[in-house]
Amino acid sequence: MNVAREIGLESSQTAAEIEQLLADALASGAPYVRIADEKGKRFLVPTAGIAYVEIGAEESRRVGFVA
């Protein structure tokens, strides 16, 4: 909430899993939520400091050919 930058990460979890993880942490009054990215880094985010969450769409790898 009171920071100049947002946290951006890519996770192997689905958008629905991340949304449920955050919703459960906020509803239970947990002091923080733990999220891991694709590279194994772990983020502990204080729930009291969450102003908003933007969850991007899941993308699959695209393969294209040009003729």
MIKOLFI-966590 format. One line per 3 residues: number of its first residue (from 1); their letters; for each residue x, y, z of N, C-alpha, C. Coordinates in steps of 0.001 Angstrom, whole numbers, plus 524288, in hexadecimal, padded with zeros to 5 digits. Layout:
<nodes>
NUM> A> X,Y,Z,X,Y,Z,X,Y,Z | ...
</nodes>
This chain:
<nodes>
1> MNV> 8033A,7FB60,80000,80000,80000,80000,8036A,804E4,80000 | 806F9,80572,80384,80A18,80A37,803F9,80F84,80993,8019F | 80FBE,80794,7FCE2,814B5,806DF,7FA2E,81468,8095E,7F4D0
4> ARE> 818ED,80A9A,7F2B5,8191D,80D28,7EDA1,818AF,80947,7E91A | 81987,8044F,7EA2A,81979,8006A,7E5FD,81595,7FC1D,7E737 | 813BC,7F9AD,7E319,8105B,7F520,7E3C3,813B1,7F036,7E36D
7> IGL> 81194,7EBF3,7E55E,81446,7E6EE,7E4FD,8123C,7E437,7E022 | 815C2,7E2B8,7DCBC,8143E,7DFD0,7D80C,8170C,7DA9D,7D7FC | 81440,7D66C,7D705,816B6,7D14C,7D6CF,81393,7CDAE,7D352
10> ESS> 81637,7C9AC,7D177,813AE,7C597,7CE6D,813CD,7C0A3,7D1AC | 80F5C,7BE10,7D21E,80EE8,7B971,7D55F,80D0E,7B4D6,7D225 | 80E7F,7B031,7D3D7,80CA0,7AB7D,7D136,80714,7AA18,7D2F5
13> QTA> 80526,7ACC8,7D700,7FFC8,7ABF1,7D8BF,7FC01,7AE93,7D4F5 | 7F74B,7AC90,7D4B4,7F35F,7AEE5,7D14A,7F15A,7B3F7,7D3AD | 7EEE9,7B728,7D066,7ECA5,7BC10,7D240,7E892,7BAFF,7D67A
16> AEI> 7E582,7B6DD,7D5D7,7E185,7B581,7D9B5,7E3F6,7B3F6,7DEE5 | 7E85D,7B12B,7DEC1,7EB0B,7AF97,7E38F,7ED34,7B45B,7E679 | 7EF76,7B7FF,7E39D,7F189,7BCC1,7E605,7ED17,7BFF0,7E865
19> EQL> 7E8D8,7C06B,7E587,7E455,7C35B,7E77F,7E23A,7C0F3,7EC7F | 7E1C7,7BBC2,7ECA3,7DFCE,7B918,7F149,7E390,7B9A6,7F5D8 | 7E8A0,7B947,7F4CB,7ECA2,7B9E7,7F8D6,7EC39,7BF45,7FB62
22> LAD> 7EBB6,7C354,7F830,7EB42,7C8A5,7FA3E,7E61D,7C973,7FD23 | 7E1DB,7C779,7FAF1,7DCBC,7C80F,7FD72,7DCA6,7C564,802C7 | 7DEE0,7C0BD,80327,7DF06,7BDE3,8081F,7E24A,7C0D2,80C30
25> ALA> 7E6CA,7C2DC,80A82,7EA33,7C5B4,80E27,7E789,7CAA2,81027 | 7E4EF,7CD7E,80CA9,7E24B,7D24B,80E49,7DD95,7D123,811C1 | 7DA9A,7CD10,81078,7D5EC,7CBBB,8137A,7D749,7C9B5,818F5
28> SGA> 7DB94,7C6E1,8195D,7DCFF,7C49D,81E6E,7DFE9,7C873,821F0 | 7E17D,7CCDF,81FC9,7E473,7D09D,822E1,7EA1F,7CF12,82398 | 7EC1A,7CBB4,82011,7F18F,7CA10,8205F,7F517,7CED5,81FE4
31> PYV> 7F976,7CEE7,822B1,7FCE7,7D378,82285,7FFA5,7D430,81D47 | 80060,7CFF5,81A6C,802E7,7D04F,81553,80114,7CBE4,811CD | 80217,7CC84,80CCB,80101,7C86B,808F7,8063D,7C705,8066B
34> RIA> 80712,7C205,8057E,80BF3,7C020,80332,80AE5,7BE5F,7FD9F | 80DD8,7C0A0,7F9EF,80D3C,7BF56,7F467,81299,7BDFF,7F243 | 812F3,7B9DB,7EF28,817E6,7B848,7ECB8,8179A,7B947,7E6DD
37> DEK> 81C09,7BB03,7E4B1,81C1F,7BBDC,7DF0F,81E47,7B70A,7DC4C | 81EBF,7B75E,7D71E,82082,7B2E1,7D409,82629,7B15B,7D520 | 8294C,7B50A,7D6FE,82ED1,7B405,7D7ED,82FF1,7B236,7DD7D
40> GKR> 82BE8,7B1A9,7E0A4,82C94,7AFC9,7E5F4,82D1B,7B409,7EA0F | 82D13,7B8FE,7E86B,82D38,7BD39,7EC45,8281C,7BD4E,7EF34 | 82860,7BE6C,7F449,823AB,7BEBF,7F77B,822D8,7C462,7F935
43> FLV> 81DFB,7C619,7F8E5,81C8E,7CB58,7FA76,818D2,7CB00,7FF0D | 819F2,7CDCC,8033D,81670,7CE40,807AF,81446,7D3C8,8077F | 80F3A,7D434,8067D,80CBF,7D949,805DE,80915,7DA32,80A78
46> PTA> 809EC,7DE5B,80D7E,8066C,7DF84,811E1,800EA,7E0AD,80FD9 | 7FD0E,7DDF9,811D7,7F7B5,7DEBD,80FF5,7F5AE,7E429,81146 | 7F78F,7E67E,81579,7F5CF,7EBBB,816E6,7F7AC,7EFC9,812F4
49> GIA> 7FBB3,7EE7F,80FEE,7FDDC,7F223,80C2B,7FBDB,7F16A,806A8 | 7F83D,7EDC4,805DB,7F63F,7ECC7,80093,7F219,7F0D4,7FF44 | 7F32B,7F3FF,7FB4B,7EF6F,7F7F9,7F996,7EBFA,7F5C6,7F543
52> YVE> 7EE4D,7F2F6,7F19C,7EB5C,7F073,7ED68,7EEB7,7EC15,7EB2D | 7EC32,7E893,7E84A,7EEFC,7E449,7E5CA,7ED0D,7E3EE,7E02E | 7F0BA,7E3E0,7DC92,7EF6E,7E327,7D712,7F19F,7DDDF,7D56E
55> IGA> 7EE26,7DA52,7D3F8,7EFC9,7D516,7D25F,7EF30,7D4C6,7CC7A | 7F385,7D3E9,7C9D9,7F376,7D3A3,7C426,7F120,7CE90,7C234 | 7EFE3,7CE91,7BD44,7EDBE,7C9E5,7BAC7,7F208,7C5DF,7B9F2
58> EES> 7F07D,7C107,7BA26,7F439,7BCDE,7B92C,7F559,7BCB9,7B357 | 7FA55,7BC0B,7B20B,7FBD9,7BBD9,7AC96,7FE93,7B6B7,7AB74 | 7FD42,7B47B,7A70B,80016,7AFD8,7A560,8041C,7B199,7A161
61> RRV> 80811,7AE70,7A0A9,80C15,7AFD4,79CD9,809C8,7AF9F,79762 | 80AFB,7B39C,79467,80902,7B3D9,78F18,80D57,7B24C,78B49 | 80BBC,7AF7E,78753,80F52,7AE17,7832B,80CE5,7B002,77E22
64> GFV> 80FD4,7B2F7,77B2C,80DBD,7B513,77651,8115A,7B418,771C4 | 80F16,7B3CD,76D3F,8120D,7B310,76877,81056,7B731,7649C | 81416,7B956,761DD,812DE,7BD44,75DEC,81420,7BAFE,7589A
67> A> 81069,7BB8A,75514,8113D,7B972,74FCB,812DE,7BDA9,74C12
</nodes>
